[in-house]
Amino acid sequence: MKVIGIGVILQTEAGTYLLQERDHNTSLNPGRIAPFGGGIEGSENVLECARRELFEELALDLELKKLEDIGLFASRHEPGIYIQMFLARNIDKSILRLQEGKSIAELNLKEALENALVTDFTKEVLRTL
């Protein structure tokens, strides 16, 4: 089993989820809604990767202890490849500065599961919460 990256779903105090609406400058899910995240670089572990990605994408400097393990999920693009998923609760949307992607999508669970732009992978992760 090979873990190549991480994803983080952010949850507000109100219980809504903050996800990334991806721009069209990416080969992976352009224009779709997915968790924030990315690939593991160098010798970093999954927690270090999550912290780096959140800072790069949102200027969010999150303490590692605030990342809750959701689990490993099989990649939809490559067999035998896995993504480590995390949840961060009680996130204040007003402090986030989008630095990658088109926008931040704020959806409740029902909206996320019914929205055609939300990736199937994201819906699978949300169903486990």
BELWO-V258664 format. One line per field, one symbol per residue. phi: phi as a letter, one per 30 degrees, with the letter a starting at -180 (. if undefined). burial: # if it has 9 or more other ideal C-beta (glycine too) atoms within 8 Angstrom, else .. Layout:
# BELWO-V258664
phi->???
burial->???
This chain:
# BELWO-V258664
phi->.bccabbbccbdddjdccbcdddccbdchdiccbddllddchcdcddddddddddddbhcccdeddccdckcbdddcbdicbcdcbbbchddedcdbdbbjdacccbdeddddcddddddeddddeddd
burial->..##########...########......########..#.....#.###########.#.#.#..#..#.##.#.....########..#.#..#.#..#..##.#.#..##.#..##.######...
